[in-house]
Amino acid sequence: VNNIRVGVIGCGGIANGRHLPELKASAGGEIYALCDTDINALNKAGEKYNVPSERRFENYLDLIKCPEVDAVDICTPNYLHCTMAHVAISEGKPFCIEKPVGMDCDEVYRLKESADKAGIKSMVCFSYRFMPSVRYAKWLIEQGTLGKVNAVYAQYLKSSAFIEGRRLDWRFEKRYARYGVSGDLAVHLADLASFLTGDFKRICADTGIVVKERKRLDSEEYAPVETDDYCNFLAAMEGNASATFSITRCAPGNDNCVRAEVYGDKGGIRFNLNENDRLEVCIDGKMKLTMVPKEFFTTQMQEFINVINNKPDKYVPTLEDGCKCQKVLDGIIESVEKGTWVSIGR
Ligand SMILES: NC(=O)c1ccc[n+]([C@@H]2O[C@H](COP(=O)([O-])OP(=O)(O)OC[C@H]3O[C@@H](n4cnc5c(N)ncnc54)[C@H](O)[C@@H]3O)[C@@H](O)[C@H]2O)c1
């Protein structure tokens, strides 16, 4: 059987941090082509992953339309995701898409509809779903280990807003990102909570900007930061669990601190989501460090290759999950604007 030849669009942080190394290590997949508008980023990734210069594209249309590219991996800033995915659909190619899937609910619904109509396979990169500890937790919850879930506490703390000299990159501008830490970080925890405990019913949020202005990328001029630096929210979940989420990029001392706890009437689970292979599980009243069994280990990009090869895992995040999380993101904005709880309808 031939390898799935993947074309990766966007050779920045997440492509280099996760997509490219995991694709390289995947069984049944290979990095065939790359695309970036930044020629340095393109060539650097090309050299590292031995992608010859004729398969390094500056225009994403050329990559998607390249006949040898079997599947498309979208790792660009938020505002480009759906546009690129629609082209993949019209070329009949499966795609994997970074989070947040789009710039608002409507855009994500339209993408889901087109993909469904054309019968194109896809996957959303809610990365924490692929963590062995999260998969094991899901299994434990399905086994009834926690009993009836009543609470979720989740935190995502970074200090990235305070990086010395950080300029106004795309993450700080509404037209490129729309959401700040809500779309960047909270969306992961929202997906995690709905994956483990069920859909969102209502939320009430508080968001804000701490570092109000930054120098532009290409000049010494200051411009306003437009996306949220922190995002705290409460949620009522289907099944009546109550959830709290604390997310910020303004917490010095935290490089990437991700924690989540889920409690039921029979037990609980506590994760440090930087530790792939372990979690704490409470059974009979005592929290116990537990190692994750081998069968729960996988990677995000291996699952993408498996989706294309008709071997999808039941835990793989879909565009439907993307729609659900986008509703939470838009609900956060609506709640802050109105200063009230808002319902997250179906
Ligand atoms: N799943 C996760 O855990 C995770 C983590 C980080 C980022 N992300 C998501 O991944 C996406 C990218 O984030 P990042 O941190 O890698 O950003 P980044 O800025 O480091 O990289 C984005 C790359 O896209 C390139 N690009 C911009 N416009 C392009 C175009 N028209 N055609 C081709 N390339 C283009 C840029 O030059 C850059 O190299 C975002 O949507 C982000 O939310 C997900």
The ligand as a MOL file (V3000), in Angstrom:
LIG
                    3D

  0  0  0     0  0            999 V3000
M  V30 BEGIN CTAB
M  V30 COUNTS 44 48 0 0 0
M  V30 BEGIN ATOM
M  V30 1 N -3.4820 22.2960 18.2320 0
M  V30 2 C -2.6340 23.0190 18.9480 0
M  V30 3 O -2.2410 22.6260 20.0300 0
M  V30 4 C -2.1340 24.3260 18.3930 0
M  V30 5 C -1.0170 24.9480 18.9540 0
M  V30 6 C -0.5500 26.1320 18.3760 0
M  V30 7 C -1.2210 26.6870 17.2940 0
M  V30 8 N -2.3380 26.0920 16.7960 0 CHG=1
M  V30 9 C -3.0760 26.6760 15.6600 0
M  V30 10 O -2.3050 26.5130 14.4750 0
M  V30 11 C -2.4450 27.6380 13.6250 0
M  V30 12 C -1.0680 28.2240 13.3470 0
M  V30 13 O -0.4740 28.6410 14.5590 0
M  V30 14 P 1.1090 28.8030 14.7260 0
M  V30 15 O 1.3810 29.0020 16.1580 0
M  V30 16 O 1.8120 27.7090 14.0100 0 CHG=-1
M  V30 17 O 1.3270 30.1920 13.9570 0
M  V30 18 P 2.6520 30.7160 13.2630 0
M  V30 19 O 2.4550 32.1470 13.0300 0
M  V30 20 O 3.8450 30.2350 14.0250 0
M  V30 21 O 2.6790 29.9340 11.8470 0
M  V30 22 C 1.7600 30.1960 10.8100 0
M  V30 23 C 2.5010 30.0290 9.4790 0
M  V30 24 O 1.5540 30.2090 8.4110 0
M  V30 25 C 2.2020 30.9450 7.3980 0
M  V30 26 N 1.2170 31.5920 6.5330 0
M  V30 27 C 0.5230 32.7370 6.7410 0
M  V30 28 N -0.2730 33.0020 5.6910 0
M  V30 29 C -0.0920 32.0040 4.7950 0
M  V30 30 C -0.6530 31.7240 3.5080 0
M  V30 31 N -1.5540 32.5000 2.9350 0
M  V30 32 N -0.2250 30.5990 2.8600 0
M  V30 33 C 0.6970 29.7740 3.4330 0
M  V30 34 N 1.2550 30.0070 4.6450 0
M  V30 35 C 0.8530 31.0990 5.3220 0
M  V30 36 C 3.0590 31.9470 8.1560 0
M  V30 37 O 4.0680 32.5090 7.3320 0
M  V30 38 C 3.5960 31.0800 9.2880 0
M  V30 39 O 4.8240 30.4430 8.9480 0
M  V30 40 C -3.3800 28.5990 14.3490 0
M  V30 41 O -4.6870 28.4660 13.8800 0
M  V30 42 C -3.3060 28.1640 15.8090 0
M  V30 43 O -4.4810 28.4360 16.5300 0
M  V30 44 C -2.7780 24.9220 17.3290 0
M  V30 END ATOM
M  V30 BEGIN BOND
M  V30 1 1 1 2
M  V30 2 2 2 3
M  V30 3 1 2 4
M  V30 4 1 4 5
M  V30 5 2 4 44
M  V30 6 2 5 6
M  V30 7 1 6 7
M  V30 8 2 7 8
M  V30 9 1 8 9
M  V30 10 1 8 44
M  V30 11 1 9 10
M  V30 12 1 9 42
M  V30 13 1 10 11
M  V30 14 1 11 12
M  V30 15 1 11 40
M  V30 16 1 12 13
M  V30 17 1 13 14
M  V30 18 2 14 15
M  V30 19 1 14 16
M  V30 20 1 14 17
M  V30 21 1 17 18
M  V30 22 2 18 19
M  V30 23 1 18 20
M  V30 24 1 18 21
M  V30 25 1 21 22
M  V30 26 1 22 23
M  V30 27 1 23 24
M  V30 28 1 23 38
M  V30 29 1 24 25
M  V30 30 1 25 26
M  V30 31 1 25 36
M  V30 32 1 26 27
M  V30 33 1 26 35
M  V30 34 2 27 28
M  V30 35 1 28 29
M  V30 36 1 29 30
M  V30 37 2 29 35
M  V30 38 1 30 31
M  V30 39 2 30 32
M  V30 40 1 32 33
M  V30 41 2 33 34
M  V30 42 1 34 35
M  V30 43 1 36 37
M  V30 44 1 36 38
M  V30 45 1 38 39
M  V30 46 1 40 41
M  V30 47 1 40 42
M  V30 48 1 42 43
M  V30 END BOND
M  V30 END CTAB
M  END
